[in-house]
Amino acid sequence: MENSFDEKKAQEELTKRYETAEKLLNNQDAIERFLQRLERKLKIIPR
């Protein structure tokens, strides 16, 4: 089985993720929801 994830595809995915992150950072409500979800997840991770 050959991995079809080439450099071009990787760059496209990276660019798409940057765009998603930028939209999140420009939306205060989205940031707040993201941080709340992150805090909930951190509470369930054992130390």
LUMMARLUM-675859 format. One record per atom (N, C-alpha, C): atom name; residue number from 0; z, x, y. Coordinates in Angstrom, 2 decimals, always signed. Each point is the difference from the previous one (the first is absolute). Example, Ala and Ser with C-alpha at 12.3 -4.5 7.8 and 13.67 -1.06 7.14 Angstrom:
2
{site N	pos 0	pz +7.80	px +13.19	py -5.69}
{site CA	pos 0	pz +0.00	px -0.89	py +1.19}
{site C	pos 0	pz +0.00	px +0.90	py +1.20}
{site N	pos 1	pz -0.72	px -0.35	py +1.05}
{site CA	pos 1	pz +0.06	px +0.82	py +1.19}
{site C	pos 1	pz +0.73	px -0.77	py +1.09}
# end
This chain:
47
{site N	pos 0	pz +0.00	px +0.84	py -1.17}
{site CA	pos 0	pz +0.00	px -0.84	py +1.17}
{site C	pos 0	pz +0.00	px +0.90	py +1.25}
{site N	pos 1	pz -0.97	px -0.20	py +0.86}
{site CA	pos 1	pz -0.12	px +0.82	py +1.20}
{site C	pos 1	pz +0.64	px -0.69	py +1.19}
{site N	pos 2	pz +0.66	px +0.77	py +0.82}
{site CA	pos 2	pz +0.63	px -0.54	py +1.19}
{site C	pos 2	pz -1.07	px -0.18	py +1.07}
{site N	pos 3	pz -0.23	px -1.25	py +0.42}
{site CA	pos 3	pz -1.05	px -0.27	py +0.97}
{site C	pos 3	pz +0.50	px +0.06	py +1.44}
{site N	pos 4	pz +1.21	px +0.50	py +0.18}
{site CA	pos 4	pz +0.59	px +0.08	py +1.33}
{site C	pos 4	pz -0.40	px +1.33	py +0.63}
{site N	pos 5	pz -1.13	px +0.02	py +0.67}
{site CA	pos 5	pz -0.50	px +1.24	py +0.59}
{site C	pos 5	pz +0.53	px +0.21	py +1.42}
{site N	pos 6	pz -0.39	px +1.09	py +0.60}
{site CA	pos 6	pz +0.51	px +0.37	py +1.32}
{site C	pos 6	pz -0.37	px -1.04	py +1.06}
{site N	pos 7	pz -1.21	px -0.53	py -0.07}
{site CA	pos 7	pz -0.44	px -1.00	py +0.98}
{site C	pos 7	pz +0.85	px -1.26	py -0.12}
{site N	pos 8	pz +0.24	px -0.44	py -1.21}
{site CA	pos 8	pz +0.82	px -1.19	py -0.22}
{site C	pos 8	pz +1.43	px +0.25	py +0.48}
{site N	pos 9	pz +0.52	px +1.18	py -0.26}
{site CA	pos 9	pz +1.35	px +0.35	py +0.44}
{site C	pos 9	pz +0.10	px -0.04	py +1.52}
{site N	pos 10	pz -1.01	px +0.53	py +0.68}
{site CA	pos 10	pz -0.01	px -0.01	py +1.47}
{site C	pos 10	pz -0.07	px -1.42	py +0.54}
{site N	pos 11	pz -0.78	px -0.87	py -0.63}
{site CA	pos 11	pz -0.10	px -1.40	py +0.42}
{site C	pos 11	pz +1.35	px -0.70	py -0.15}
{site N	pos 12	pz +0.66	px +0.23	py -1.12}
{site CA	pos 12	pz +1.31	px -0.61	py -0.23}
{site C	pos 12	pz +1.03	px +0.50	py +1.01}
{site N	pos 13	pz -0.03	px +1.28	py +0.28}
{site CA	pos 13	pz +0.93	px +0.59	py +0.96}
{site C	pos 13	pz -0.22	px -0.60	py +1.38}
{site N	pos 14	pz -1.24	px -0.12	py +0.41}
{site CA	pos 14	pz -0.33	px -0.59	py +1.30}
{site C	pos 14	pz +0.47	px -1.45	py +0.07}
{site N	pos 15	pz -0.21	px -0.73	py -1.08}
{site CA	pos 15	pz +0.43	px -1.40	py -0.03}
{site C	pos 15	pz +1.52	px -0.09	py +0.13}
{site N	pos 16	pz +0.72	px +0.88	py -0.65}
{site CA	pos 16	pz +1.47	px -0.01	py +0.07}
{site C	pos 16	pz +0.48	px +0.37	py +1.41}
{site N	pos 17	pz -0.71	px +0.93	py +0.66}
{site CA	pos 17	pz +0.35	px +0.35	py +1.38}
{site C	pos 17	pz -0.16	px -1.21	py +0.91}
{site N	pos 18	pz -1.07	px -0.75	py -0.20}
{site CA	pos 18	pz -0.25	px -1.19	py +0.82}
{site C	pos 18	pz +1.10	px -1.03	py -0.22}
{site N	pos 19	pz +0.41	px -0.18	py -1.25}
{site CA	pos 19	pz +1.08	px -0.94	py -0.31}
{site C	pos 19	pz +1.30	px +0.45	py +0.65}
{site N	pos 20	pz +0.30	px +1.28	py -0.07}
{site CA	pos 20	pz +1.23	px +0.53	py +0.61}
{site C	pos 20	pz -0.03	px -0.16	py +1.51}
{site N	pos 21	pz -1.15	px +0.23	py +0.60}
{site CA	pos 21	pz -0.11	px -0.14	py +1.45}
{site C	pos 21	pz +0.24	px -1.44	py +0.44}
{site N	pos 22	pz -0.54	px -0.95	py -0.75}
{site CA	pos 22	pz +0.23	px -1.41	py +0.32}
{site C	pos 22	pz +1.48	px -0.34	py -0.11}
{site N	pos 23	pz +0.65	px +0.52	py -1.01}
{site CA	pos 23	pz +1.44	px -0.23	py -0.18}
{site C	pos 23	pz +0.77	px +0.56	py +1.19}
{site N	pos 24	pz -0.32	px +1.21	py +0.41}
{site CA	pos 24	pz +0.73	px +0.64	py +1.09}
{site C	pos 24	pz -0.22	px -0.68	py +1.35}
{site N	pos 25	pz -1.09	px -0.72	py +0.13}
{site CA	pos 25	pz -0.29	px -0.70	py +1.25}
{site C	pos 25	pz +0.54	px -1.42	py +0.02}
{site N	pos 26	pz +0.70	px -0.41	py -1.06}
{site CA	pos 26	pz +0.51	px -1.36	py -0.09}
{site C	pos 26	pz +1.51	px +0.07	py -0.23}
{site N	pos 27	pz +0.77	px -0.28	py +1.02}
{site CA	pos 27	pz +1.46	px +0.12	py -0.07}
{site C	pos 27	pz +0.60	px -0.89	py -1.09}
{site N	pos 28	pz -0.50	px -1.22	py -0.15}
{site CA	pos 28	pz +0.52	px -0.90	py -1.04}
{site C	pos 28	pz -0.29	px +0.55	py -1.40}
{site N	pos 29	pz -1.18	px +0.55	py -0.18}
{site CA	pos 29	pz -0.36	px +0.58	py -1.30}
{site C	pos 29	pz +0.88	px +1.20	py -0.32}
{site N	pos 30	pz +0.30	px +0.81	py +1.01}
{site CA	pos 30	pz +0.88	px +1.15	py -0.21}
{site C	pos 30	pz +1.38	px -0.47	py -0.43}
{site N	pos 31	pz +0.51	px -1.02	py +0.66}
{site CA	pos 31	pz +1.33	px -0.53	py -0.33}
{site C	pos 31	pz +0.04	px -0.52	py -1.44}
{site N	pos 32	pz -1.02	px -0.75	py -0.40}
{site CA	pos 32	pz -0.05	px -0.50	py -1.38}
{site C	pos 32	pz -0.09	px +1.15	py -1.00}
{site N	pos 33	pz -0.82	px +1.00	py +0.32}
{site CA	pos 33	pz -0.14	px +1.17	py -0.86}
{site C	pos 33	pz +1.34	px +0.71	py -0.18}
{site N	pos 34	pz +0.71	px +0.21	py +1.10}
{site CA	pos 34	pz +1.29	px +0.69	py -0.07}
{site C	pos 34	pz +1.03	px -0.81	py -0.77}
{site N	pos 35	pz -0.02	px -1.31	py +0.15}
{site CA	pos 35	pz +0.93	px -0.84	py -0.76}
{site C	pos 35	pz -0.27	px +0.10	py -1.49}
{site N	pos 36	pz -1.28	px -0.03	py -0.38}
{site CA	pos 36	pz -0.35	px +0.14	py -1.42}
{site C	pos 36	pz +0.43	px +1.37	py -0.52}
{site N	pos 37	pz -0.22	px +1.02	py +0.80}
{site CA	pos 37	pz +0.39	px +1.35	py -0.39}
{site C	pos 37	pz +1.52	px +0.11	py -0.19}
{site N	pos 38	pz +0.76	px -0.57	py +0.91}
{site CA	pos 38	pz +1.47	px +0.03	py -0.12}
{site C	pos 38	pz +0.46	px -0.70	py -1.27}
{site N	pos 39	pz -0.61	px -1.14	py -0.32}
{site CA	pos 39	pz +0.38	px -0.71	py -1.24}
{site C	pos 39	pz -0.27	px +0.86	py -1.22}
{site N	pos 40	pz -1.15	px +0.67	py -0.01}
{site CA	pos 40	pz -0.34	px +0.85	py -1.13}
{site C	pos 40	pz +0.95	px +1.18	py -0.11}
{site N	pos 41	pz +0.38	px +0.57	py +1.13}
{site CA	pos 41	pz +0.91	px +1.15	py -0.02}
{site C	pos 41	pz +1.38	px -0.39	py -0.52}
{site N	pos 42	pz +0.40	px -1.25	py +0.21}
{site CA	pos 42	pz +1.31	px -0.45	py -0.48}
{site C	pos 42	pz +0.05	px -0.08	py -1.52}
{site N	pos 43	pz -1.13	px -0.23	py -0.64}
{site CA	pos 43	pz +0.01	px -0.15	py -1.46}
{site C	pos 43	pz -0.23	px +1.32	py -0.74}
{site N	pos 44	pz -0.37	px +1.04	py +0.73}
{site CA	pos 44	pz -0.21	px +1.31	py -0.62}
{site C	pos 44	pz +1.36	px +0.67	py -0.18}
{site N	pos 45	pz +0.34	px +0.37	py -1.23}
{site CA	pos 45	pz +1.30	px +0.65	py -0.23}
{site C	pos 45	pz +0.04	px +1.39	py +0.64}
{site N	pos 46	pz +1.19	px +0.38	py +0.44}
{site CA	pos 46	pz +0.15	px +1.32	py +0.63}
{site C	pos 46	pz +0.36	px +1.04	py -1.00}
# end
